[in-house]
Amino acid sequence: MRILFILKERFYSQHKAGSYGLINSAKQVADFLESIGNECKIAEVIDSNFIDKEVFLYKPDLVIIEALWVSGEKMKELIEIKRYKHIKWVVRVHSNVGFLSAETLALKYINDYIELKKHNLYIALNNDEMNDHLSDAMNYKFVHLPNIIDIKYINHHKENKYHMDVGCFGSLRILKNHLFQAVCAMNAADKIGKKLKFHITADVDDDSQVKNPVLKNLMELFKDSKHELVIHSWLDNIAFQHLIREMDIGMQLSYTESFNIVSADFINNNRLILVSETIEWMPGLLKVSTVNYNNVVNKLIWLYKHKDNFILKWYSRIKLIMYNAEAKVEWVEFIKRIDNGGYHHHHEHNNKFIFKY
C-alpha cells in the first residue's frame, strides 16, 4: 500500500520544529511499514486546507492523520471528494483521557467523526486500555494502533561526577507534573550529597513558552537554589538521543500517558527512568506514585544507586521489546484487513459491536 502520514507543522521561536513526539512516532511506524513492503511518506502541513494538495500529489491508498486537529466538517469534505473514493482514512489519537480533557475540541472532533458514519474512516487510539474503556463509554469500537519503537542497543556508560543529571524531557504541560518531579529530585540530590542538574525541554525565545506557568514556576524554584535547572531547546532526534546518554537517570511522572516515547528513548539509550503507573509497558520496579513525595524521593535515591544495574536495564529492554512485538502485530493485522476491503462497525442492541470483514 501507499501510506501517507499527515501532521500539522509545529513551530518554536518562529522556526519549524524538526523533531517532536508526533513526528518521531510517525517516522518509526512508517519505517516499520516500509520494512514489510509498503511505501510511506510523511507530510507536514500548515493547516487542514493543505491536506488535499498532499493527498493529490502522493495518491495514497491510506491516509493517517496524526492527532486531533482536523474538524469533522473538513474530514467529510476530504472523504467525499470523488477522486479519493478508494482511499482509507485514519485519525490517530495519541493522548490519553487526561490530556484529552485539556483539549477543548478533542471529544467534539471524535464525535463528529463518528457521526459521519463513513466506512472508510477509522479512529485509532494508541493505548489499548483506553481503547477498551473509551469504546464502551462512547458506544463505538475504536481501532488500536500503538506506537512502534526502533529498538537499539547502545552500551554507553556515563562517568560518575559530583553532580546528578536528571532528564525530565517533553512538553511543559501541567499534567506532565514537572514541578513535583523537580522538588523530589532536589530532595533526593540533597540526601545523596550531590548537586542536581534538572534537565527539561523548552524554548525560552518563544513568548508562549516564557509565559508557560510550568516553566515560570520551575525557574522560580531553582532561582536561589544550589541546584540547577538546565533548559534545552528542541533538538533533532539524533541530537536528543545523544543528550539522553548524558543523563544519569530520567523521570516521567506524568499524571496521564498513552505511551511516552521519552521513556522508550531512555531505555533504548541504556538509561533507567522512573515513571508513573500510567506508562503501562514499563517494569513495575520503575513505577512510582505521582503525588507521594517521600515515596518518589526514596525511589529516586534507589534508582540513582542502581543506575548501572545490568538486570534492571535488561528487564526494561525486554519489556519494550515485548511491547514492540505486539504493536507490530496490531499494525500488520490492520493493514491486511483494510487492504482486503476493510471492516465496518455495526451497532447491536446490547451496546456492543462486531467486525465484519
C-alpha positions as CSV (number, residue, x, y, z in Angstrom):
1,M,0.0,0.0,0.0
2,R,0.9,3.7,-0.4
3,I,0.6,5.2,3.0
4,L,0.6,9.0,3.7
5,F,1.1,10.3,7.2
6,I,-0.1,13.9,7.7
7,L,0.9,16.1,10.6
8,K,0.3,19.7,11.5
9,E,3.5,21.7,11.4
10,R,4.9,22.8,14.7
11,F,6.9,26.0,15.3
12,Y,9.2,27.1,18.1
13,S,10.5,30.7,18.0
14,Q,9.1,31.1,14.6
15,H,11.2,28.2,13.3
16,K,9.7,24.9,12.1
17,A,10.4,22.1,14.6
18,G,12.3,19.3,13.1
19,S,11.7,16.8,15.9
20,Y,8.9,16.3,18.3
21,G,6.9,13.4,19.7
22,L,4.3,13.0,16.9
23,I,6.7,13.2,14.0
24,N,9.1,10.8,15.7
25,S,6.3,8.4,16.3
26,A,5.1,8.6,12.7
27,K,8.6,8.1,11.3
28,Q,9.1,4.9,13.3
29,V,5.8,3.5,12.3
30,A,6.5,4.4,8.7
31,D,9.9,2.8,8.8
32,F,8.3,-0.5,10.0
33,L,5.5,-0.4,7.4
34,E,8.1,0.1,4.7
35,S,10.1,-2.8,6.0
36,I,7.1,-5.1,5.3
37,G,6.6,-3.9,1.8
38,N,4.6,-0.7,1.9
39,E,5.5,2.7,0.5
40,C,5.3,5.6,3.0
41,K,5.6,9.4,3.1
42,I,5.3,11.9,6.0
43,A,4.0,15.3,5.2
44,E,3.6,18.3,7.5
45,V,1.1,21.0,6.6
46,I,0.3,24.4,7.9
47,D,-3.4,23.6,8.4
48,S,-6.1,21.2,7.2
49,N,-6.7,23.2,4.0
50,F,-3.4,21.9,2.7
51,I,-4.2,18.2,3.2
52,D,-5.9,17.9,-0.3
53,K,-2.7,19.0,-2.0
54,E,-0.6,16.4,-0.3
55,V,-3.1,13.6,-1.0
56,F,-3.5,14.6,-4.6
57,L,0.3,14.7,-5.2
58,Y,1.1,11.4,-3.4
59,K,-2.0,9.4,-4.4
60,P,-2.1,7.1,-1.4
61,D,-4.2,4.1,-0.5
62,L,-4.3,5.0,3.1
63,V,-4.0,8.5,4.8
64,I,-3.1,8.6,8.5
65,I,-3.7,11.9,10.2
66,E,-1.7,12.1,13.4
67,A,-3.6,13.7,16.4
68,L,-6.9,15.6,16.6
69,W,-6.6,18.8,14.6
70,V,-8.8,18.2,11.6
71,S,-12.5,19.2,12.1
72,G,-15.3,16.8,11.2
73,E,-16.5,19.2,8.5
74,K,-13.1,19.2,6.8
75,M,-12.8,15.4,7.1
76,K,-16.2,14.9,5.5
77,E,-15.2,17.3,2.7
78,L,-12.0,15.3,2.0
79,I,-13.6,11.8,2.2
80,E,-16.3,12.8,-0.2
81,I,-14.0,14.1,-3.0
82,K,-14.8,11.7,-5.8
83,R,-11.1,11.1,-6.9
84,Y,-10.4,9.9,-3.3
85,K,-13.2,7.4,-3.1
86,H,-10.8,4.5,-2.9
87,I,-8.7,6.0,0.0
88,K,-9.0,4.7,3.6
89,W,-8.6,7.4,6.3
90,V,-7.3,7.1,9.8
91,V,-7.3,9.7,12.5
92,R,-4.8,8.5,15.2
93,V,-5.2,9.8,18.7
94,H,-2.0,9.9,20.8
95,S,-3.4,11.4,24.0
96,N,-4.9,9.5,27.0
97,V,-8.2,10.7,28.6
98,G,-6.4,13.1,30.9
99,F,-4.7,15.0,28.1
100,L,-7.9,14.9,26.0
101,S,-9.8,16.6,28.9
102,A,-7.5,19.6,28.5
103,E,-8.2,19.9,24.7
104,T,-11.4,21.9,24.2
105,L,-12.4,20.3,20.9
106,A,-11.0,16.7,21.3
107,L,-14.2,14.9,22.1
108,K,-16.2,17.1,19.7
109,Y,-13.9,16.1,16.9
110,I,-14.2,12.4,17.8
111,N,-18.0,12.6,18.0
112,D,-18.1,14.5,14.7
113,Y,-16.0,11.7,13.0
114,I,-18.3,9.0,14.4
115,E,-21.4,10.9,13.2
116,L,-20.1,10.9,9.6
117,K,-20.7,7.1,9.5
118,K,-18.0,6.6,6.8
119,H,-17.0,3.0,6.3
120,N,-13.5,4.2,5.1
121,L,-12.8,6.3,8.2
122,Y,-11.2,4.8,11.2
123,I,-10.5,6.4,14.6
124,A,-7.4,4.9,16.2
125,L,-6.1,5.1,19.7
126,N,-2.5,4.2,20.6
127,N,-3.4,2.9,24.1
128,D,-5.1,-0.5,24.5
129,E,-6.7,0.1,27.9
130,M,-8.0,3.5,26.8
131,N,-9.3,1.9,23.6
132,D,-11.4,-0.6,25.6
133,H,-12.8,2.0,28.1
134,L,-13.5,4.8,25.6
135,S,-15.1,2.3,23.2
136,D,-17.6,1.4,25.9
137,A,-18.1,5.0,27.0
138,M,-18.7,6.4,23.5
139,N,-20.6,3.3,22.1
140,Y,-18.1,3.0,19.3
141,K,-15.4,0.5,18.5
142,F,-12.1,2.3,18.1
143,V,-9.1,0.8,16.3
144,H,-5.9,0.1,18.3
145,L,-2.8,1.4,16.5
146,P,0.1,1.6,19.1
147,N,3.5,3.3,18.8
148,I,6.4,1.3,17.3
149,I,9.9,1.9,18.5
150,D,13.1,1.2,16.6
151,I,14.9,-0.8,19.4
152,K,18.7,-0.4,19.5
153,Y,21.3,-1.5,22.0
154,I,23.7,1.3,23.0
155,N,26.3,0.2,25.5
156,H,27.3,3.6,26.8
157,H,28.1,4.4,30.4
158,K,28.3,7.8,32.0
159,E,31.1,8.7,34.4
160,N,30.1,9.5,38.0
161,K,30.6,13.2,38.8
162,Y,29.9,15.5,41.7
163,H,26.6,16.4,40.2
164,M,23.5,14.3,39.4
165,D,21.9,14.7,35.9
166,V,18.2,14.0,35.8
167,G,16.4,14.3,32.5
168,C,12.7,15.3,32.6
169,F,12.0,15.9,28.9
170,G,8.9,16.6,27.0
171,S,6.3,19.4,26.6
172,L,5.8,21.6,29.6
173,R,2.1,20.8,30.4
174,I,0.6,20.9,33.9
175,L,-0.4,17.2,33.5
176,K,3.2,16.3,32.9
177,N,3.9,17.1,36.6
178,H,7.3,18.7,36.1
179,L,7.3,20.9,39.3
180,F,6.6,17.9,41.6
181,Q,9.3,15.9,39.9
182,A,11.8,18.8,40.3
183,V,11.1,19.2,44.1
184,C,11.5,15.4,44.6
185,A,14.8,15.4,42.6
186,M,16.1,18.3,44.7
187,N,15.4,16.4,47.9
188,A,16.9,13.2,46.5
189,A,20.1,15.0,45.4
190,D,20.4,16.6,48.9
191,K,20.2,13.2,50.6
192,I,22.8,11.7,48.2
193,G,25.0,14.7,48.7
194,K,25.1,15.8,45.0
195,K,24.3,18.9,43.1
196,L,21.2,18.4,40.9
197,K,21.1,19.3,37.3
198,F,17.5,19.0,36.3
199,H,17.2,18.9,32.5
200,I,14.0,20.0,30.7
201,T,12.9,20.9,27.1
202,A,11.7,24.4,26.5
203,D,12.2,27.3,24.1
204,V,12.9,30.4,26.1
205,D,12.9,32.5,22.9
206,D,9.3,31.7,22.3
207,D,6.9,34.1,24.0
208,S,4.3,31.5,24.6
209,Q,6.9,29.3,26.3
210,V,8.1,32.1,28.5
211,K,4.6,32.7,29.7
212,N,4.1,28.9,30.3
213,P,3.2,28.6,34.1
214,V,5.1,25.3,34.4
215,L,8.3,26.9,33.1
216,K,7.9,30.1,35.1
217,N,7.4,28.1,38.3
218,L,10.4,25.9,37.6
219,M,12.6,28.9,37.1
220,E,11.4,30.4,40.4
221,L,12.0,27.1,42.2
222,F,15.7,27.0,41.1
223,K,16.2,30.8,41.3
224,D,18.2,30.8,44.6
225,S,19.0,27.2,44.8
226,K,22.4,25.4,44.8
227,H,20.8,23.1,42.3
228,E,20.5,24.0,38.6
229,L,17.7,24.0,36.0
230,V,19.1,23.2,32.6
231,I,16.9,24.2,29.7
232,H,17.5,22.6,26.3
233,S,15.9,23.8,23.1
234,W,14.0,21.4,20.9
235,L,16.6,19.2,19.3
236,D,16.6,17.0,16.2
237,N,16.1,13.3,17.1
238,I,19.8,12.3,16.8
239,A,21.0,15.2,19.0
240,F,18.2,14.3,21.5
241,Q,19.4,10.7,21.7
242,H,22.9,11.9,22.5
243,L,21.5,14.2,25.2
244,I,19.8,11.3,26.9
245,R,23.1,9.5,27.1
246,E,24.5,12.4,29.2
247,M,21.8,11.8,31.9
248,D,22.3,9.6,35.0
249,I,18.6,8.8,35.2
250,G,15.3,10.1,33.8
251,M,11.9,11.0,35.2
252,Q,8.4,10.8,33.6
253,L,5.9,11.0,36.4
254,S,3.1,12.3,34.3
255,Y,-0.5,12.0,35.6
256,T,-1.7,10.6,32.3
257,E,0.1,8.9,29.4
258,S,-0.8,6.8,26.4
259,F,2.7,5.5,25.6
260,N,5.5,8.1,26.4
261,I,8.2,8.0,23.7
262,V,10.7,9.7,26.0
263,S,10.7,6.6,28.4
264,A,11.4,4.4,25.4
265,D,14.2,6.6,24.3
266,F,15.9,6.3,27.7
267,I,15.7,2.5,27.7
268,N,17.0,2.5,24.1
269,N,20.0,4.6,25.2
270,N,20.9,2.3,28.1
271,R,19.5,4.7,30.8
272,L,17.0,3.9,33.5
273,I,14.0,6.1,34.1
274,L,11.5,6.5,36.9
275,V,7.9,6.6,35.6
276,S,4.3,6.8,36.7
277,E,1.9,3.9,36.7
278,T,0.2,5.3,33.5
279,I,3.2,4.1,31.4
280,E,1.9,0.5,31.3
281,W,4.7,-1.2,29.4
282,M,7.4,-0.2,31.8
283,P,8.5,-2.6,34.6
284,G,6.7,-2.3,37.9
285,L,10.1,-1.8,39.7
286,L,10.5,1.6,37.9
287,K,7.0,2.9,38.6
288,V,6.1,5.2,41.4
289,S,3.4,7.5,42.8
290,T,2.8,10.8,41.2
291,V,1.8,12.5,44.5
292,N,3.7,10.9,47.3
293,Y,6.9,12.9,47.9
294,N,8.7,10.5,50.3
295,N,7.9,7.5,48.0
296,V,9.3,9.3,45.0
297,V,12.4,10.7,46.8
298,N,13.3,7.2,48.2
299,K,12.8,5.6,44.8
300,L,14.9,8.2,43.1
301,I,17.8,7.6,45.6
302,W,17.4,3.8,45.0
303,L,17.4,4.2,41.2
304,Y,20.4,6.5,41.2
305,K,22.4,4.0,43.2
306,H,21.3,1.2,40.8
307,K,21.6,3.3,37.6
308,D,24.2,0.9,36.2
309,N,22.4,-2.3,37.2
310,F,22.5,-4.7,34.3
311,I,19.4,-6.7,35.3
312,L,17.2,-3.6,35.6
313,K,18.4,-2.4,32.2
314,W,18.0,-5.8,30.6
315,Y,14.4,-6.3,32.1
316,S,13.4,-2.8,30.9
317,R,14.6,-3.6,27.4
318,I,12.7,-6.9,27.4
319,K,9.5,-5.1,28.3
320,L,10.0,-2.7,25.5
321,I,10.8,-5.5,23.1
322,M,7.6,-7.3,24.1
323,Y,5.5,-4.2,23.7
324,N,7.1,-3.6,20.3
325,A,6.4,-7.1,19.1
326,E,2.7,-6.8,20.0
327,A,2.5,-3.3,18.4
328,K,3.9,-4.6,15.1
329,V,1.3,-7.4,15.0
330,E,-1.5,-4.9,15.5
331,W,-0.3,-2.8,12.6
332,V,0.2,-5.8,10.3
333,E,-3.3,-7.1,11.0
334,F,-4.8,-3.6,10.5
335,I,-3.1,-3.2,7.1
336,K,-4.2,-6.6,6.0
337,R,-7.8,-6.0,6.9
338,I,-8.2,-2.7,5.2
339,D,-6.2,-4.0,2.2
340,N,-8.8,-6.8,1.9
341,G,-11.8,-4.5,1.9
342,G,-11.7,-3.1,5.4
343,Y,-14.1,-3.7,8.2
344,H,-17.2,-1.9,9.4
345,H,-18.6,-1.1,12.8
346,H,-22.1,-2.3,13.5
347,H,-24.3,-1.3,16.5
348,E,-26.1,-4.1,18.4
349,H,-28.9,-3.7,20.9
350,N,-26.6,-4.9,23.7
351,N,-24.4,-1.8,23.2
352,K,-21.6,-3.9,21.7
353,F,-20.1,-4.0,18.2
354,I,-18.9,-6.7,15.9
355,F,-16.5,-6.6,13.0
356,K,-17.5,-7.8,9.5
357,Y,-14.6,-8.4,7.2
